[in-house]
Amino acid sequence: MTSGAQTVSNGSPMTSNPSGPGPRLMTASTLEGDPVINLAGDTLGKIDEIMLDVPTGRVAYAVMSSGGFLGMGDKLFALPWRALTLDPVRKCFVLDADKQRFEQAPGFDKDHWPSLSEVDGMGLEVASYWGSAVYWE
């Protein structure tokens, strides 16, 4: 272990990431359930899942749930990983979007996840909607 590095319970080094705040390596389960807030501090939802593109080893997108009550009627939104900023102090993600932006955002419900044939098209739609590069580039 390098000097100044600490270890957290998941075994990830707590060294700073030169391209952003927070630890450089974290387990996905550590981030699931974290709230997503906007720049105004409004809660937009919470991270339900982090989707991996297994062949490339990249994070494809985060799935944020929003709305509903006690998990019923939640709408799920695919958010480009690059559009989210981790705030390790507040233990949340920050997304530069207001609540109204989600009225037309590409989403799906928990019983109708995108099929394998829809994933690439959805990735393009999501990246375009949120003004982010596609994760595979």
Disulfide bonds with the S-S distance in Angstrom:
none
